[in-house]
Amino acid sequence: KLPPDYIPHQVRERISDMGALSSMNIFLKQEIDRMQRVISTVRTTLTDLKLAIEGTIIMSEKLREALDNIYDARVPPFWTRISWDSSTIGFWFTELVERNTQFHSWCFTGRL
C-alpha cells in the first residue's frame, strides 16, 4: 500500500520546531520533498493506469511504458528519474516504504 501524502504545513511546523537551519533538518526537508514527489508520481501513474485499463481515459505512451515495465517487474524509467535505482519493482517499492517510514519517524518523533 502506498504511503499517504505528507501535509506540507505539518512538515514545515515540525522541522521549524526542531531547528529549520540545522543542516540535518535541511536535508530532512529536502528528502521529504523528494519523497512526496515520488509518492505523488506513483499514485498518479497507478490511478491513471487503472482508468486506462478500464477504458475511461486513453492509454498514453508513457502509461503503456509504465504498464510494460510493471508487468516485467521493472521500475518505470520516469520513476527512477525522480527516485533511485533498484533491480526490481518489488525491491524498489520496499525501499520506498522503508525510506518513507524513516523520514516520517525522523520528522514527527525525532531522530534516534
Summary of the structure (lengths in Angstrom):
residues: 112
radius of gyration: 16.1
end to end distance: 25.6
largest distance: 49.2
contacts: 278
relative contact order: 0.14
helix: 71%
strand: 0%
